[in-house]
Amino acid sequence: MERSTPNYKRIFEDIISRKCPEKYSLCAHILNKDEISAMDVLRLNDIVFDKNGSAKSTNQKHKSYDHDTIHKVLDYQKENNLSNVAVSKHFNVSRSTISKWRKTFSSPQRNAFL
């Protein structure tokens, strides 16, 4: 059975057109892409909804990340030489999750000896 993914492009276009049409110009460069990645969804979410809002903490438990997004987060950490705490604050993910991702998605040579 093939797993389908939500059409985020259409979802965000509807939200923007109904709730905040003035923000369309800020989101247009992402919405014009053929495919929207999980990182794009996070960026759109930050633009459309108040980033410092109180609902942010209640929505944390519903986030999920695909392998590409996890690798982009870990690459961002490596490129900018950041600690787990700094990356977790930047992407609003717990530092234990970042640590778990680093252990899980580390180089295959390290995992071969375990």
Short mmCIF file of the C-alpha atoms (twelve columns), coordinates in Angstrom:
data_MODEL
# 
_entry.id   MODEL 
# 
loop_
_atom_site.group_PDB 
_atom_site.id 
_atom_site.type_symbol 
_atom_site.label_atom_id 
_atom_site.label_alt_id 
_atom_site.label_comp_id 
_atom_site.label_asym_id 
_atom_site.label_seq_id 
_atom_site.Cartn_x 
_atom_site.Cartn_y 
_atom_site.Cartn_z 
_atom_site.pdbx_PDB_model_num 
ATOM 1   C CA . MET A 1   0.000  0.000  0.000  1 
ATOM 2   C CA . GLU A 2   1.489  3.298  -1.060 1 
ATOM 3   C CA . ARG A 3   1.697  5.951  1.613  1 
ATOM 4   C CA . SER A 4   0.329  9.276  0.479  1 
ATOM 5   C CA . THR A 5   1.507  12.623 1.735  1 
ATOM 6   C CA . PRO A 6   -0.629 15.707 2.217  1 
ATOM 7   C CA . ASN A 7   -0.619 18.337 -0.506 1 
ATOM 8   C CA . TYR A 8   1.067  21.026 1.579  1 
ATOM 9   C CA . LYS A 9   1.155  23.453 -1.312 1 
ATOM 10  C CA . ARG A 10  -2.619 23.472 -1.593 1 
ATOM 11  C CA . ILE A 11  -3.103 23.522 2.177  1 
ATOM 12  C CA . PHE A 12  -0.921 26.594 2.646  1 
ATOM 13  C CA . GLU A 13  -2.395 28.351 -0.383 1 
ATOM 14  C CA . ASP A 14  -5.868 27.916 1.126  1 
ATOM 15  C CA . ILE A 15  -4.747 29.092 4.576  1 
ATOM 16  C CA . ILE A 16  -3.020 32.148 3.151  1 
ATOM 17  C CA . SER A 17  -5.887 33.103 0.844  1 
ATOM 18  C CA . ARG A 18  -8.473 32.831 3.647  1 
ATOM 19  C CA . LYS A 19  -6.659 34.008 6.753  1 
ATOM 20  C CA . CYS A 20  -3.759 36.237 5.748  1 
ATOM 21  C CA . PRO A 21  -3.587 37.160 2.039  1 
ATOM 22  C CA . GLU A 22  -1.033 39.891 2.804  1 
ATOM 23  C CA . LYS A 23  1.574  37.185 3.544  1 
ATOM 24  C CA . TYR A 24  1.340  35.566 0.107  1 
ATOM 25  C CA . SER A 25  4.203  37.640 -1.262 1 
ATOM 26  C CA . LEU A 26  6.450  36.353 1.548  1 
ATOM 27  C CA . CYS A 27  5.540  32.737 0.762  1 
ATOM 28  C CA . ALA A 28  5.380  32.912 -3.044 1 
ATOM 29  C CA . HIS A 29  8.956  31.716 -3.631 1 
ATOM 30  C CA . ILE A 30  8.243  28.512 -1.691 1 
ATOM 31  C CA . LEU A 31  4.734  27.945 -3.063 1 
ATOM 32  C CA . ASN A 32  5.983  28.264 -6.664 1 
ATOM 33  C CA . LYS A 33  8.173  25.160 -6.280 1 
ATOM 34  C CA . ASP A 34  7.027  21.911 -7.916 1 
ATOM 35  C CA . GLU A 35  7.478  19.945 -4.696 1 
ATOM 36  C CA . ILE A 36  7.498  21.286 -1.172 1 
ATOM 37  C CA . SER A 37  9.902  19.585 1.238  1 
ATOM 38  C CA . ALA A 38  9.451  19.228 4.983  1 
ATOM 39  C CA . MET A 39  11.886 22.117 5.525  1 
ATOM 40  C CA . ASP A 40  9.721  24.271 3.267  1 
ATOM 41  C CA . VAL A 41  6.669  23.348 5.323  1 
ATOM 42  C CA . LEU A 42  8.457  24.453 8.487  1 
ATOM 43  C CA . ARG A 43  9.436  27.760 6.855  1 
ATOM 44  C CA . LEU A 44  5.884  28.342 5.619  1 
ATOM 45  C CA . ASN A 45  4.532  27.530 9.041  1 
ATOM 46  C CA . ASP A 46  6.845  30.118 10.620 1 
ATOM 47  C CA . ILE A 47  5.873  32.768 8.060  1 
ATOM 48  C CA . VAL A 48  2.117  32.203 8.104  1 
ATOM 49  C CA . PHE A 49  1.640  31.603 11.807 1 
ATOM 50  C CA . ASP A 50  3.104  33.674 14.594 1 
ATOM 51  C CA . LYS A 51  6.504  32.163 15.376 1 
ATOM 52  C CA . ASN A 52  6.392  33.423 18.984 1 
ATOM 53  C CA . GLY A 53  2.792  32.417 19.561 1 
ATOM 54  C CA . SER A 54  1.578  30.413 22.543 1 
ATOM 55  C CA . ALA A 55  0.297  27.576 20.335 1 
ATOM 56  C CA . LYS A 56  3.877  26.683 19.372 1 
ATOM 57  C CA . SER A 57  4.497  24.504 22.439 1 
ATOM 58  C CA . THR A 58  1.230  22.592 22.078 1 
ATOM 59  C CA . ASN A 59  1.925  21.751 18.421 1 
ATOM 60  C CA . GLN A 60  5.426  20.378 19.055 1 
ATOM 61  C CA . LYS A 61  4.245  16.819 19.649 1 
ATOM 62  C CA . HIS A 62  2.664  16.635 16.192 1 
ATOM 63  C CA . LYS A 63  5.826  17.358 14.209 1 
ATOM 64  C CA . SER A 64  7.448  14.643 12.145 1 
ATOM 65  C CA . TYR A 65  10.559 14.755 9.988  1 
ATOM 66  C CA . ASP A 66  11.572 12.705 6.989  1 
ATOM 67  C CA . HIS A 67  15.121 11.458 6.410  1 
ATOM 68  C CA . ASP A 68  16.021 14.304 4.040  1 
ATOM 69  C CA . THR A 69  14.987 16.917 6.580  1 
ATOM 70  C CA . ILE A 70  16.868 15.192 9.387  1 
ATOM 71  C CA . HIS A 71  20.003 15.089 7.253  1 
ATOM 72  C CA . LYS A 72  19.594 18.796 6.398  1 
ATOM 73  C CA . VAL A 73  19.310 19.643 10.097 1 
ATOM 74  C CA . LEU A 74  22.412 17.599 10.914 1 
ATOM 75  C CA . ASP A 75  24.292 19.112 7.960  1 
ATOM 76  C CA . TYR A 76  23.313 22.595 9.164  1 
ATOM 77  C CA . GLN A 77  24.753 21.705 12.563 1 
ATOM 78  C CA . LYS A 78  27.981 20.425 11.044 1 
ATOM 79  C CA . GLU A 79  28.421 23.346 8.610  1 
ATOM 80  C CA . ASN A 80  27.889 25.962 11.309 1 
ATOM 81  C CA . ASN A 81  29.783 24.035 14.001 1 
ATOM 82  C CA . LEU A 82  26.863 24.212 16.445 1 
ATOM 83  C CA . SER A 83  26.117 22.250 19.578 1 
ATOM 84  C CA . ASN A 84  23.002 20.121 20.001 1 
ATOM 85  C CA . VAL A 85  21.511 22.839 22.205 1 
ATOM 86  C CA . ALA A 86  22.030 25.569 19.583 1 
ATOM 87  C CA . VAL A 87  20.530 23.446 16.797 1 
ATOM 88  C CA . SER A 88  17.594 22.425 18.960 1 
ATOM 89  C CA . LYS A 89  16.819 26.081 19.693 1 
ATOM 90  C CA . HIS A 90  17.168 27.064 16.039 1 
ATOM 91  C CA . PHE A 91  14.822 24.344 14.744 1 
ATOM 92  C CA . ASN A 92  12.662 24.199 17.896 1 
ATOM 93  C CA . VAL A 93  13.344 20.514 18.503 1 
ATOM 94  C CA . SER A 94  14.444 18.956 21.768 1 
ATOM 95  C CA . ARG A 95  18.176 18.474 22.253 1 
ATOM 96  C CA . SER A 96  17.597 14.798 23.033 1 
ATOM 97  C CA . THR A 97  15.992 14.414 19.601 1 
ATOM 98  C CA . ILE A 98  19.038 15.999 17.949 1 
ATOM 99  C CA . SER A 99  21.284 13.664 19.921 1 
ATOM 100 C CA . LYS A 100 19.194 10.653 18.913 1 
ATOM 101 C CA . TRP A 101 19.303 11.714 15.262 1 
ATOM 102 C CA . ARG A 102 23.086 12.078 15.420 1 
ATOM 103 C CA . LYS A 103 23.434 8.567  16.827 1 
ATOM 104 C CA . THR A 104 20.950 7.054  14.387 1 
ATOM 105 C CA . PHE A 105 22.088 8.839  11.222 1 
ATOM 106 C CA . SER A 106 25.827 8.860  11.828 1 
ATOM 107 C CA . SER A 107 28.234 7.435  9.265  1 
ATOM 108 C CA . PRO A 108 27.757 3.739  8.417  1 
ATOM 109 C CA . GLN A 109 31.384 2.930  9.274  1 
ATOM 110 C CA . ARG A 110 30.763 3.750  12.945 1 
ATOM 111 C CA . ASN A 111 27.610 1.651  13.087 1 
ATOM 112 C CA . ALA A 112 29.332 -1.366 11.471 1 
ATOM 113 C CA . PHE A 113 31.502 -1.883 14.554 1 
ATOM 114 C CA . LEU A 114 28.651 -1.694 17.091 1 
# 
